[in-house]
Amino acid sequence: MSGRGIQFGLAAAARCAVLGLSLGVTTALRWARIFPNNDPILAVMMPCAKRGRVAAAAFPIAAMVLFDVLSQRVGVWTAVTAGTYGILGLAFAHVYRVLANRGRNVGMGTFLISGIAGVLVFDFVTGPVMSSLLFRMSFAEAFIGQIPFTLKHLASVSTYAVVVSPALDRAFHEIERGREWIVHRLAAARAAS
């Protein structure tokens, strides 16, 4: 296998490790039901979004579909929630790239602000907008009914954003560092031969 092929294979393996770790953490936390409206998806998505658009969109879509399949609740809601999270992931990836290009660090503070903004957007789309469409509720009734749910969602995501997001970001960084070390060692071995 060529050096380029090995590098591509290592990059793919690192991305798969990140996705697998993300799915495992999210699914375990959702099953644990630590909080009312327990939602670690945004908190796990944010470190993924820091790594690019593919991870930012693929992870939340896979997480929603996986959990709904495991809990036997696949339906229209799966498509709506997965799609909404996927779009949020793409938006976060864009914002994080812009921040990084400006020399800003994307860390716990950014994750917390992103999590709050993400909950507000997600709950607006999946709450009042979808409830009024799917369940024939008035928009105002759905909006008012969404408020207690969103407050719990904000508490859940905020807690995860300051605990899980930074820890997962460090774990991803170590995976990436290990890949870089292997690539460096392979390049050195190739140069020596």
C-alpha positions as CSV (number, residue, x, y, z in Angstrom):
1,M,0.0,0.0,0.0
2,S,1.3,3.5,-0.9
3,G,2.0,6.1,1.8
4,R,-1.0,8.1,0.5
5,G,-3.2,5.0,0.9
6,I,-2.0,4.4,4.4
7,Q,-2.6,8.1,5.3
8,F,-6.1,7.9,3.8
9,G,-6.8,4.6,5.7
10,L,-5.6,6.2,9.0
11,A,-7.8,9.2,8.4
12,A,-10.8,7.1,7.7
13,A,-10.1,4.9,10.8
14,A,-9.8,8.0,12.9
15,R,-13.1,9.4,11.6
16,C,-14.8,6.0,12.3
17,A,-13.3,6.0,15.8
18,V,-14.7,9.5,16.4
19,L,-18.1,8.5,15.0
20,G,-18.2,5.2,17.0
21,L,-17.2,6.9,20.2
22,S,-19.8,9.6,19.6
23,L,-22.6,7.2,19.0
24,G,-21.6,5.0,22.0
25,V,-21.5,8.0,24.4
26,T,-24.8,9.5,23.1
27,T,-26.7,6.2,23.1
28,A,-25.5,5.3,26.6
29,L,-26.4,8.8,28.0
30,R,-29.8,8.8,26.4
31,W,-30.6,5.3,27.8
32,A,-29.4,6.4,31.3
33,R,-32.1,9.2,31.4
34,I,-30.0,11.3,33.8
35,F,-32.1,14.4,33.3
36,P,-35.7,15.2,32.4
37,N,-35.5,15.7,28.6
38,N,-32.1,14.0,28.6
39,D,-30.4,15.1,25.4
40,P,-26.7,14.6,24.9
41,I,-26.9,14.8,21.1
42,L,-26.1,18.5,20.8
43,A,-23.3,18.3,23.4
44,V,-21.7,15.4,21.5
45,M,-22.4,16.9,18.1
46,M,-20.4,20.1,18.9
47,P,-17.0,18.5,19.1
48,C,-17.9,16.5,16.0
49,A,-18.7,19.8,14.2
50,K,-15.3,21.1,15.2
51,R,-13.9,18.4,13.0
52,G,-15.8,19.3,9.9
53,R,-19.1,19.1,8.0
54,V,-19.3,15.4,7.4
55,A,-19.0,14.5,11.1
56,A,-21.2,17.4,12.1
57,A,-24.1,16.1,9.9
58,A,-23.5,12.3,9.9
59,F,-23.2,12.0,13.7
60,P,-26.6,13.5,14.8
61,I,-28.5,11.8,12.0
62,A,-26.9,8.4,12.9
63,A,-27.6,9.0,16.6
64,M,-31.3,9.8,16.1
65,V,-31.9,6.9,13.7
66,L,-29.9,4.5,15.9
67,F,-31.7,5.4,19.1
68,D,-35.1,5.3,17.4
69,V,-34.4,1.9,15.9
70,L,-33.2,0.6,19.2
71,S,-36.2,2.0,21.0
72,Q,-38.5,0.9,18.2
73,R,-39.9,4.4,17.6
74,V,-38.9,5.1,14.0
75,G,-41.3,7.4,12.2
76,V,-41.8,10.9,10.8
77,W,-40.4,12.3,14.0
78,T,-37.1,10.4,13.3
79,A,-36.8,12.2,10.0
80,V,-37.7,15.6,11.4
81,T,-35.4,15.4,14.4
82,A,-32.5,13.8,12.5
83,G,-32.8,16.4,9.7
84,T,-33.0,19.3,12.1
85,Y,-30.0,18.1,14.1
86,G,-28.1,17.5,10.8
87,I,-28.7,21.0,9.7
88,L,-27.7,22.4,13.1
89,G,-24.5,20.3,12.8
90,L,-23.7,21.8,9.4
91,A,-24.3,25.3,10.9
92,F,-22.0,24.7,13.8
93,A,-19.3,23.3,11.6
94,H,-19.4,26.5,9.5
95,V,-19.4,28.8,12.6
96,Y,-16.5,26.9,14.2
97,R,-14.5,27.0,11.0
98,V,-15.1,30.8,10.8
99,L,-14.0,31.2,14.5
100,A,-10.9,29.1,14.0
101,N,-9.9,31.1,10.9
102,R,-10.2,34.2,13.0
103,G,-7.9,32.6,15.6
104,R,-10.6,32.0,18.2
105,N,-10.5,28.9,20.3
106,V,-13.6,26.7,20.1
107,G,-13.9,25.2,23.6
108,M,-16.3,24.9,26.5
109,G,-17.7,28.5,26.3
110,T,-18.4,28.1,22.6
111,F,-20.0,24.8,23.2
112,L,-22.2,26.2,25.9
113,I,-23.4,29.1,23.7
114,S,-23.8,26.8,20.7
115,G,-25.8,24.3,22.8
116,I,-28.2,27.0,24.0
117,A,-28.7,28.4,20.5
118,G,-29.1,24.8,19.2
119,V,-31.8,23.9,21.7
120,L,-33.8,27.1,20.9
121,V,-33.7,26.4,17.2
122,F,-34.3,22.6,17.5
123,D,-37.1,23.0,20.0
124,F,-38.8,25.7,17.9
125,V,-38.7,23.5,14.8
126,T,-39.7,20.3,16.4
127,G,-42.0,21.9,19.0
128,P,-44.4,24.6,17.8
129,V,-43.7,24.3,14.1
130,M,-44.0,20.5,13.8
131,S,-46.7,20.1,16.5
132,S,-48.9,22.6,14.8
133,L,-48.4,20.7,11.5
134,L,-48.6,17.1,12.7
135,F,-51.0,17.3,15.6
136,R,-53.3,20.1,14.3
137,M,-52.6,22.3,17.3
138,S,-52.6,26.0,17.1
139,F,-49.1,27.5,16.8
140,A,-49.7,29.6,20.0
141,E,-50.9,26.6,22.0
142,A,-47.8,24.5,20.8
143,F,-45.5,27.4,21.6
144,I,-46.7,27.9,25.1
145,G,-46.7,24.2,25.7
146,Q,-43.1,24.0,24.5
147,I,-41.7,26.4,27.2
148,P,-41.4,23.9,30.1
149,F,-39.9,21.3,27.8
150,T,-37.4,23.7,26.4
151,L,-36.3,24.9,29.9
152,K,-35.5,21.3,30.8
153,H,-33.8,20.8,27.5
154,L,-31.7,23.9,28.1
155,A,-30.6,22.6,31.5
156,S,-29.7,19.2,30.1
157,V,-27.8,20.5,27.1
158,S,-26.0,23.2,29.2
159,T,-24.8,20.6,31.7
160,Y,-23.6,18.2,29.0
161,A,-22.0,21.1,27.1
162,V,-19.7,22.0,30.0
163,V,-19.0,18.4,31.0
164,V,-19.2,16.0,28.0
165,S,-18.3,18.3,25.1
166,P,-14.9,19.3,26.5
167,A,-14.0,15.8,27.5
168,L,-15.1,14.4,24.1
169,D,-13.2,17.2,22.4
170,R,-10.0,16.1,24.3
171,A,-10.6,12.5,23.4
172,F,-11.0,13.4,19.7
173,H,-7.9,15.5,19.9
174,E,-5.9,12.5,21.2
175,I,-7.3,10.2,18.4
176,E,-6.2,12.9,15.9
177,R,-2.8,13.2,17.5
178,G,-2.2,9.5,17.4
179,R,-3.0,9.5,13.7
180,E,-0.6,12.3,13.1
181,W,2.1,10.5,15.0
182,I,1.6,7.4,12.9
183,V,1.7,9.4,9.7
184,H,4.9,11.2,10.9
185,R,6.6,7.8,11.7
186,L,5.6,6.4,8.3
187,A,7.0,9.4,6.5
188,A,10.3,9.1,8.5
189,A,10.5,5.4,7.8
190,R,9.9,6.0,4.1
191,A,12.6,8.8,4.0
192,A,15.1,6.5,5.7
193,S,14.6,3.6,3.2
